[in-house]
Each structure stands twice: as structure tokens, then as C-alpha cells.
Amino acid sequence: MLVQSTTKDLYLLPALPADKWPNGIVKGLRARGGVTVSIKWMEGNLVEFGLWSEQIISTRIVYRGISAAAELLPGKVFTFDKDLRCIRTEKL
């Protein structure tokens, strides 16, 4: 599983089969609340991910026990690093 979502939380790579897919990129996964997710990983570890939504969304991002709050705004792509820090924002 690459993404698991609840109404409040977004879990990244919770059950990545790293022995089968050690490196990869996925784009356009849909999570609850209308959030779209893209993820890049290498050697089984998160490299970066992008989130966007058509509405204002507040969510908690979780990866390997680390969590961070994020507020998504419509019309923008938010790109985060492996430490769940937003590293850039771009218009759709």
C-alpha cells in the first residue's frame, strides 16, 4: 500500500513492498477528502511527495512515526521533503 487515508490523517508508504519496489514514483493517487498525492521513493525510503486539493483541506501527514500538519489550498501543489517539510509551492 502506498497511501492510507482517514478523514484527518494521510499515511505515506505504510506498507511499501520495498523488496519488490525499492524505487518508484506514483502520481495522481486519490486520498480521502479529495486530496491528490504523488510520491517518489528510493531504496524503500521517501524522497519527496506532492499534495493538492480542489478545496481547503487540513490534514496530518504521517511517515514512519513522524507527523506534520498541513493545510492545502485550492489551485496549488505543495511539495514536501522526506522530513515532511514543505519545500515549494506551485500553481496548478
N, C-alpha and C positions, 0 to 999 in steps of 0.2 A: 504494500500500500504506500502510495506516495504522499497523499494528503488525507487527513481525517479532520472533519469539522463538526463543531456543535454550534448552537446559536450564539455562543460567546467566544469560543476558542478555535484556533486553527493550528493543527499539529502538522509539522513538516517532516517528511520521510520517517513516519513512525514504524514502518515495517519494511524498509527497503531491503530487497534481497541482494545485498552487496556482493555476494559470491557470484551471482548471475548477472547483475547490472552494476559493476563497480563505478562506471562513469555514465553520465547521461544528462539529457536536457528534456524537459517536458514543457509544453506551452499550452495555455488555454484550459487548464483544469478548472472545473466549477466547484466551488465550495458553498456551503450554506450561506444564506443572506445575499446571494448574488455576487460573491467575490470571485474574481478570476485570478488564477495562480499560475505562475511559471517558475520552474525550479531548475537549477543547474547543480550537479554534484560531481565530485571526482574522488576516486578511491574510497567510495562509500560515505564521503563527508560533504555536507552542504557547502557550496561555494557562494552562491547568491540566489536570490529569488525576487520576483516582482509580484505586486498585488495591485489590482484595480477594481473599481466598482462603479456602477451607474448611479449610486446613491451614497449619502454619507453613512459610513459604517465604522463603528468602534469594535475592535477585536483584540484578543490577546493571542500573540503568536508564541508557539511553544516548539522548541527543538532541543532534544536531549537534556531535558531538565532546566533549560534556560527559557525564560519567558520575557516578553516585552509587549507593551501596549502600543497599538497603532490606530490612528484614525485615518480612514481613507476618504478622499473627496472625489466627487464625480469628475470625469474628464482628465484624470491624472493617473499616471503609472508611478508607483512608489517602489523603488528598488532597494533591497536590503542586503547587507553582507552576512557572513556566517555567524557573526555575533549579534544578529538581529537589529543592527543599526541601519537607519535609512541613509543610504549613500548618495541617492539622487532622486529627483522628481522630474518627470517629463509630462508634457501634454499628450493626450491620446491623438 
